[in-house]
Amino acid sequence: MGFDKEASSSSYRLRPLAREDTPLIGKPQPLSSKPKTFANVFIAIVGAGVLGLPYTFMKTGWVFGILMIATIAFLTYHCMMLLVYTRRKLESLQGFSKINSFGDLGFTVCGPIGRFAVDAMIVLSQAGFCVSYLIFIANTLAYVFNSATATNFDPRILGFKPKVFYIWGCLPFQLGLNSISSLTHLAPLSIFADVVDLGAMGIVMVEDVFIFLKQRPALESFGGLSVFFYGLGVAIYAFEGIGMVLPLETETKDKEKFGKILGLSMAFITLMYGAFGALGYFAFGEDTKDIITTNLGKGLVSSLVQLGLCVNLFFTFPLMMNPVYEIVERRLCEGRYCMWLRNSWRLKPSSLN
């Protein structure tokens, strides 16, 4: 099908053309162990949408909300594995080269038009998620540390608005993180971010239990069909990591166990989502706000939860941008790793002001 004639993309780089002095056995690419793969899957899926789950459960009813989260989780897992199985099947057929990315898969199935369409959708979705991460981080830090007061209506940091300052403040750190080409090398940061995120969510759930035992508000199991599509949209947004499945599977050491690792990750995330959403609704009932930390007010607990999620999103950013870099490097740099290109993407935060 001509796939061999195309520059086969890699999630990180293409091997240069062999020369006389090129070693026959190159340096092996680092691969992720099972715990590292689990951590990367977790951080790729869990995002800012989790804070809106209690409000969604209030709208849909807690039983219906749990059923919807479980259904979307199963369908997401099924679709992820379909992508993995499709790649493995095509690679096993004679005449097909190794398929390393969504762009390769789109080209193999539908030719150049398929590759272009897939690349465009991956760039838009992954970059869109990352932009929302920056906005959430900046808004959260400005709310926690630099809220307007009666004596200071327009707080400034070194002459900048707090949101602008925090976006630019992320720049030097993201320059370094986004220079890391391997998901395996990002895994320790993913594990750290996962621990912080789990701790923050655990604090909220414990607080919810104590509030529920005191107040015991009236609850609804089913909210009606009028809010079905609202709940569906929030549930789909909560599982936002489907664009990472092929890069993650590529860097997994034991690829035969990838499906089981992914399944365990999705099951754990589903249980966590269900518990977080239900307990938040149980605690506040009809008074549940669209962002659950708003119900907790401005205090230590609320601030710790929001800062914990900021840490999670901060380290999720380079992971989610990895497929975007693969696409841009393939199209502009012949598939070679390009540090200046990766860093130049970080130099445009002014559009988020």
LUMBA-427073 format. One record per residue (C-alpha): residue number from 0; residue in three letters; chain; x, y, z. Coordinates in steps of 0.2 Angstrom, whole numbers. Each point is the difference from the previous one (the first is absolute). Layout:
N
  seq  type  mol     px     py     pz
  NUM   Ala    A      X      Y      Z
...
END
This chain:
353
  seq  type  mol     px     py     pz
    0   Met    A      0      0      0
    1   Gly    A     15     11     -1
    2   Phe    A      1      2     19
    3   Asp    A     18     -5      0
    4   Lys    A      4     15    -12
    5   Glu    A     -6     12     13
    6   Ala    A     11      6     14
    7   Ser    A     -6    -12     14
    8   Ser    A     -4     11     15
    9   Ser    A      6     -3     17
   10   Ser    A     -7      5     16
   11   Tyr    A     16      9      4
   12   Arg    A     13     -1    -15
   13   Leu    A      4     -9    -16
   14   Arg    A     16     -9     -2
   15   Pro    A     12      9    -12
   16   Leu    A      5     -9    -16
   17   Ala    A     14    -13      3
   18   Arg    A     18      4     -5
   19   Glu    A     15    -11     -1
   20   Asp    A      5      5     18
   21   Thr    A    -18     -2      7
   22   Pro    A      0    -14     13
   23   Leu    A    -10    -15     -5
   24   Ile    A     -8      0     18
   25   Gly    A     -6     17      5
   26   Lys    A     -4      6     17
   27   Pro    A    -16     -8      6
   28   Gln    A    -15     12      4
   29   Pro    A     -4      0     18
   30   Leu    A    -16     -8      4
   31   Ser    A    -13      1     15
   32   Ser    A     -2    -13     13
   33   Lys    A    -18     -4      6
   34   Pro    A     -1     13     14
   35   Lys    A      7     13    -11
   36   Thr    A    -13     -4    -14
   37   Phe    A    -14      0     13
   38   Ala    A      6     17      6
   39   Asn    A      1      8    -17
   40   Val    A    -18     -7     -4
   41   Phe    A     -7      7     16
   42   Ile    A      8     17     -3
   43   Ala    A     -6      1    -18
   44   Ile    A    -18     -4      4
   45   Val    A     -3      9     17
   46   Gly    A     -2     19     -3
   47   Ala    A     -9     16      6
   48   Gly    A    -17     -8     -5
   49   Val    A      0    -10     16
   50   Leu    A     -5     15     10
   51   Gly    A    -16      2     -9
   52   Leu    A     -6    -18      3
   53   Pro    A    -10      3     16
   54   Tyr    A    -10     14     -9
   55   Thr    A     -3    -12    -14
   56   Phe    A     -6    -13     12
   57   Met    A    -12     13      8
   58   Lys    A     -7      3    -18
   59   Thr    A     -1    -18     -5
   60   Gly    A     -3     -9     16
   61   Trp    A     13     -9      9
   62   Val    A     -5    -18     -6
   63   Phe    A     -1      6    -18
   64   Gly    A     16     10      1
   65   Ile    A     10    -16      6
   66   Leu    A     -8    -10    -14
   67   Met    A      5     13    -13
   68   Ile    A     18      1      7
   69   Ala    A      1    -19     -1
   70   Thr    A     -7     -1    -17
   71   Ile    A     11     14     -7
   72   Ala    A     15     -8      8
   73   Phe    A     -3    -17     -8
   74   Leu    A     -3      8    -17
   75   Thr    A     16     10      1
   76   Tyr    A     10    -15      5
   77   His    A     -8    -10    -14
   78   Cys    A      4     13    -13
   79   Met    A     18      2      7
   80   Met    A      3    -19     -2
   81   Leu    A     -8      0    -18
   82   Leu    A     13     13     -5
   83   Val    A     14    -11      8
   84   Tyr    A     -7    -16     -8
   85   Thr    A     -2      9    -17
   86   Arg    A     18      5      0
   87   Arg    A      6    -17      5
   88   Lys    A    -11     -9    -14
   89   Leu    A      7     12    -13
   90   Glu    A     18     -2      5
   91   Ser    A     -2    -19     -1
   92   Leu    A     -6      0    -18
   93   Gln    A     14     -1    -13
   94   Gly    A      4     16     -8
   95   Phe    A     -3     12     14
   96   Ser    A     13      9     10
   97   Lys    A      0      3     18
   98   Ile    A    -14     12      5
   99   Asn    A      6     11     14
  100   Ser    A    -13     14      1
  101   Phe    A    -18      5     -4
  102   Gly    A      6      8    -16
  103   Asp    A      8    -16     -6
  104   Leu    A    -16     -9      4
  105   Gly    A    -10     13     -9
  106   Phe    A     11     -1    -15
  107   Thr    A      0    -19     -1
  108   Val    A    -19     -1      0
  109   Cys    A     -5     16    -10
  110   Gly    A     16      6     -8
  111   Pro    A      7     18      1
  112   Ile    A    -17      7      3
  113   Gly    A     -2    -11     15
  114   Arg    A     16      5      7
  115   Phe    A     -3     18     -2
  116   Ala    A    -18     -1      8
  117   Val    A      7    -11     14
  118   Asp    A     15     12      3
  119   Ala    A    -12     15      0
  120   Met    A    -12     -7     13
  121   Ile    A     14     -6     11
  122   Val    A      8     17      0
  123   Leu    A    -16      9      4
  124   Ser    A     -6    -11     13
  125   Gln    A     17     -3     10
  126   Ala    A      5     19     -2
  127   Gly    A    -17      5      5
  128   Phe    A      1    -10     16
  129   Cys    A     17      7      4
  130   Val    A     -7     18     -2
  131   Ser    A    -14     -4     12
  132   Tyr    A     13     -6     12
  133   Leu    A     10     16     -1
  134   Ile    A    -16     10      3
  135   Phe    A     -5    -10     14
  136   Ile    A     17      1      9
  137   Ala    A      1     19     -3
  138   Asn    A    -18      3      6
  139   Thr    A      2    -12     15
  140   Leu    A     16      8      6
  141   Ala    A     -7     18     -2
  142   Tyr    A    -15     -5     10
  143   Val    A      9     -8     14
  144   Phe    A     14     12      2
  145   Asn    A     -5     17     -8
  146   Ser    A    -19      2      1
  147   Ala    A     -6     18      0
  148   Thr    A     -3      7     17
  149   Ala    A     -9     16      7
  150   Thr    A     17      9      1
  151   Asn    A      7     -7    -17
  152   Phe    A    -13     -1    -14
  153   Asp    A     13     -3    -13
  154   Pro    A     14    -11      7
  155   Arg    A     16     -1    -10
  156   Ile    A     16    -10      0
  157   Leu    A     16     10     -6
  158   Gly    A    -12     10    -10
  159   Phe    A     -9    -15     -8
  160   Lys    A    -18     -6      3
  161   Pro    A      2    -16     10
  162   Lys    A     -7    -11    -13
  163   Val    A     13      6    -13
  164   Phe    A     14     -1     13
  165   Tyr    A     -4    -18      4
  166   Ile    A     -1     -5    -18
  167   Trp    A     17      8     -4
  168   Gly    A      6     -8     16
  169   Cys    A     -4    -17     -7
  170   Leu    A     11      3    -15
  171   Pro    A     18     -4      6
  172   Phe    A     -6    -16      9
  173   Gln    A    -10     -6    -15
  174   Leu    A     15      4    -12
  175   Gly    A     10    -13     10
  176   Leu    A    -15    -13      1
  177   Asn    A     -5      1    -18
  178   Ser    A     18     -3     -5
  179   Ile    A     -2    -18      6
  180   Ser    A     -4    -11    -15
  181   Ser    A     -3    -16      9
  182   Leu    A    -16     -4     10
  183   Thr    A     10    -12     10
  184   His    A     11     14      7
  185   Leu    A    -16     10      4
  186   Ala    A     -7    -15     10
  187   Pro    A      8      5     17
  188   Leu    A     -8     17     -1
  189   Ser    A    -16     -8     -5
  190   Ile    A      1    -11     16
  191   Phe    A      3     15     11
  192   Ala    A    -14     10     -8
  193   Asp    A    -12    -15      2
  194   Val    A      5     -1     19
  195   Val    A     -4     18      2
  196   Asp    A    -16     -1    -10
  197   Leu    A     -6    -15     10
  198   Gly    A      4      8     16
  199   Ala    A    -10     16     -5
  200   Met    A    -15    -10     -5
  201   Gly    A      1    -11     16
  202   Ile    A      0     16     10
  203   Val    A    -16      6     -9
  204   Met    A     -9    -17      2
  205   Val    A      4     -1     19
  206   Glu    A     -7     17      2
  207   Asp    A    -15     -5    -10
  208   Val    A     -3    -14     12
  209   Phe    A      0     10     15
  210   Ile    A    -11     13     -7
  211   Phe    A    -12    -13     -6
  212   Leu    A     -1     -8     17
  213   Lys    A     -5     17      7
  214   Gln    A    -12      7    -13
  215   Arg    A     -7    -16     -9
  216   Pro    A     -9     11    -14
  217   Ala    A    -13     -7    -11
  218   Leu    A      7    -10    -15
  219   Glu    A     -7     -5    -17
  220   Ser    A      5    -17     -8
  221   Phe    A     -6      5    -18
  222   Gly    A     -1     18     -7
  223   Gly    A    -10     -4    -16
  224   Leu    A      4      0    -18
  225   Ser    A      1     19     -2
  226   Val    A     18      0      7
  227   Phe    A      6    -16     -9
  228   Phe    A     10      9    -13
  229   Tyr    A      8     12     13
  230   Gly    A      5    -15     11
  231   Leu    A      7     -9    -16
  232   Gly    A     10     15     -5
  233   Val    A      8      1     18
  234   Ala    A      3    -18      1
  235   Ile    A      9     -1    -17
  236   Tyr    A     11     16      4
  237   Ala    A      5     -9     16
  238   Phe    A      8    -14    -10
  239   Glu    A     11     11    -10
  240   Gly    A     16    -11     -3
  241   Ile    A     -5    -10    -15
  242   Gly    A     12     10    -11
  243   Met    A     14     -8     10
  244   Val    A     -4    -18     -2
  245   Leu    A     12     -4    -15
  246   Pro    A     15     10      7
  247   Leu    A     -2     -9     17
  248   Glu    A     -2    -17     -8
  249   Thr    A     16      3    -10
  250   Glu    A     10      4     15
  251   Thr    A     -6    -14     11
  252   Lys    A     13    -14      3
  253   Asp    A    -13    -14      1
  254   Lys    A    -12      4    -14
  255   Glu    A    -10    -16      3
  256   Lys    A     -4      6     17
  257   Phe    A     -5     18     -6
  258   Gly    A    -19     -5     -2
  259   Lys    A      0     -6     18
  260   Ile    A      9     15      7
  261   Leu    A    -11     12    -10
  262   Gly    A    -15    -10      7
  263   Leu    A      5      1     18
  264   Ser    A      4     19     -2
  265   Met    A    -17      3     -8
  266   Ala    A     -9    -10     14
  267   Phe    A      9      9     14
  268   Ile    A     -3     17     -8
  269   Thr    A    -19     -4     -2
  270   Leu    A     -1     -5     18
  271   Met    A      8     16      5
  272   Tyr    A    -11     10    -11
  273   Gly    A    -15     -8      7
  274   Ala    A      5      2     18
  275   Phe    A      5     18     -2
  276   Gly    A    -16      5    -10
  277   Ala    A    -12     -9     12
  278   Leu    A      8      6     16
  279   Gly    A      1     18     -6
  280   Tyr    A    -19     -1     -4
  281   Phe    A     -4     -9     16
  282   Ala    A      8     13     10
  283   Phe    A     -8     16     -7
  284   Gly    A    -16     -7     -9
  285   Glu    A     -9     13    -10
  286   Asp    A     13     13      5
  287   Thr    A     14     -8     -9
  288   Lys    A     10     13    -10
  289   Asp    A      7     -3    -18
  290   Ile    A     17     -1      7
  291   Ile    A      0    -10     17
  292   Thr    A     14      9      8
  293   Thr    A    -11     16      0
  294   Asn    A    -12     -9     12
  295   Leu    A     15     -2     12
  296   Gly    A      3     19      0
  297   Lys    A     17      9      1
  298   Gly    A     10    -10     12
  299   Leu    A     14    -12      2
  300   Val    A     -9    -15     -6
  301   Ser    A     -7      8    -16
  302   Ser    A     17      8     -3
  303   Leu    A     10    -16      2
  304   Val    A    -12     -9    -12
  305   Gln    A      1     13    -13
  306   Leu    A     19      1      1
  307   Gly    A      1    -19     -1
  308   Leu    A    -10      0    -16
  309   Cys    A     12     14     -7
  310   Val    A     15    -11      4
  311   Asn    A     -9    -14     -9
  312   Leu    A     -4     10    -16
  313   Phe    A     17      8      0
  314   Phe    A      9    -17     -2
  315   Thr    A    -14     -6    -12
  316   Phe    A      4     14    -12
  317   Pro    A     16     -7     -8
  318   Leu    A     -8    -18      0
  319   Met    A    -15      6    -10
  320   Met    A     10     11    -12
  321   Asn    A     11    -15     -5
  322   Pro    A    -11     -5    -15
  323   Val    A      0     18     -6
  324   Tyr    A     19      1      0
  325   Glu    A      0    -17     -9
  326   Ile    A    -11      7    -14
  327   Val    A      9     17     -1
  328   Glu    A     17     -7      0
  329   Arg    A     -5    -13    -13
  330   Arg    A     -7     13    -12
  331   Leu    A     13     14      3
  332   Cys    A     16     -9      6
  333   Glu    A     -1    -16    -10
  334   Gly    A     -4     -9     16
  335   Arg    A     15      5      9
  336   Tyr    A      0      6     18
  337   Cys    A      0     19      0
  338   Met    A      2      9     17
  339   Trp    A     -2     18     -7
  340   Leu    A    -17     -5     -8
  341   Arg    A     -6     -8     17
  342   Asn    A      5     15      9
  343   Ser    A     -7     13    -12
  344   Trp    A    -17     -7      3
  345   Arg    A      2      6     18
  346   Leu    A      4     18     -5
  347   Lys    A    -18      4     -5
  348   Pro    A    -10      2     17
  349   Ser    A     -5     17     -4
  350   Ser    A    -16     -7     -9
  351   Leu    A     -6     -6     16
  352   Asn    A     -1     17      9
END
